[in-house]
Amino acid sequence: MEKSIETIWKEGFLKANAVVAPRLNDLYNQKSGHLVDKAMRMFRLNGIYIIGLAAFLLFISILSGVPVAGIVMVVLFLPHIIYGQRQLKAVKSIDKGVSSYQYLKSFDAWLKAAIAGYTKIYRFFYPLFILTLFFGYWFASPTQPITRKLTEKFPNAFYLVNGVPVYWLIAAVVLAILAAIFAGKIYQWDMNTIYGRVFKKLDEILADMEELRN
Amino acid sequence: MSILPYAGIIIKICRAYTSTQEDFEDYYQEVCLQIWRSRNNFRQQSEWSTWIYRLTLNVCLTLLKKKKNNHQYFASDYLPAEVTEDSQAFADESLNQLYDAIRQLSEVDRGVILLYLEEKSYQEIADIMGTNPNNIGVRINRIKERLKKLLNGKVN
C-alpha cells in the first residue's frame, strides 16, 4: 500500500542508523565556510593588505625622492581601512538566530550598504590614485633620466609648463575623470565576478520568501 | 543548553541542503560551529529548539562551498535533477527517495516542508521562516503535490 509523505518521514527515521551524527573535528579551530564569517575574514585581511600596501608605497616614494606622493597614497588608503573596520563591526552584529527572512534581509542590506559605501570611496580613490601615480612617476628621482631623455627626443609630445608635461597631464585627468564616472561599474563588475551567483541566489530566496509573506 | 538532543534535526536539515556525504559533514560541522559561536546571542525570547531550527536553516541557506574549480557557489547549484550521491544516506529506501525529491525543491520550500514534517504548527513555521502563517498551508499543499509528482505518484 502506498504511504503518505508524512509516514515515510516518520517510519524512515525510526530505523536505527537514520540520524547518525558525523564526528565533530576540532571545532574550536574550524575555518568557517559561512558567508558572514567569510565577509569578516575578507574585511580583516583587506585591512591588513591595505596597511601593508600603503606602508610599501610610502617607503618606495621616500626612496624615490617623492615622499609627498607616498603621504598622499597613505591618506587615500585611510578611508578604506576605516570603512572596512566599520563594515566588520556591522557584519558581526548580524544575528543568525532570527527568522530566516529577517536574517537574509539583514545580510542583503549589509551587503548592499557595503557595496554602495565602497563605490563612493572608489569614486574618489581611482582618480586621485591615477593623478598621484602620474605626478609621483614624473617627479620621482629614479625616473628623471628616462623622462629627461623622452622630453629631449619628443619635445612636441612633452610640452612642459613648470616642468609638467601638459598633454600627458590632460590625458591623466581624462583617465581620472573616466575612472570616477565608471567607478561604480568597475567595482560592481569586480564584485559580480566573485559573488555574482551568491547575489543572484540571495535575491531568489528573498523573492520567494516575500511571496510567502504577502 | 546542549545541541545533542537536536543533532537529529540538524542532520535532517543539512541532508536536505547537500548532495554528497562530504558536503553534508561540512554543513553539519558549520552549523555546530555557528551554534557554538552564536550561543551568547540566544535571548530566551524563543525556545532553544526554535532557535536551533532557525540558525540551522539560516546557515544552510547562506552557506558557501568552495569547489575544486575555485568558484564559490551555493551547494544547491550543484544538485543534479535526478539522483544525488547521497541517495543511499538512510537505511530506508523510501526515505532516500523522499530526500532526493526534497532536494529538488527551492531553498525556501525545503525549509517549509522539513518543518512541516517535523510537525511544527503553521504559526511556528511562519515564525522560524519569518513569513505569514496564512500562506504556509497553501504552500505546503503545493509542495506536497510537487513531491508526489517527483516521486512518480508512489505516495498517497
Interface residues (C-beta under 8 A of the other chain):
Chain A: E2 K3 S4 I5 E6 I8 W9 E11 G12 F13 K15 A16 N17 A18 V19 V20 A21 P22 L24 N25 L27 Q30 S32 G33 H34 L35 V36 K38 D95 K96 G97 V98 S99 S100 Y101 Q102 Y103 L104 F107 I194 Y195 R197 V198 K201 L202 E204 I205 D208 M209 L212 R213 N214
Chain B: A7 G8 I10 I11 K12 F24 E25 D26 Y28 Q29 E30 C32 L33 Q34 W36 S38 N41 F42 W51 R54 L55 L57 N58 V59 L61 T62 L63 L64 K65 K66 H71 Q72 Y73 F74 D77 F90 A91 D92 S94 L95 L98 S106 E107 V108 D109 G111 V112 L117 D127 I128 M129 G130 T131 N132 N135 I136 R139 K144 L147 K148 K154 V155 N156
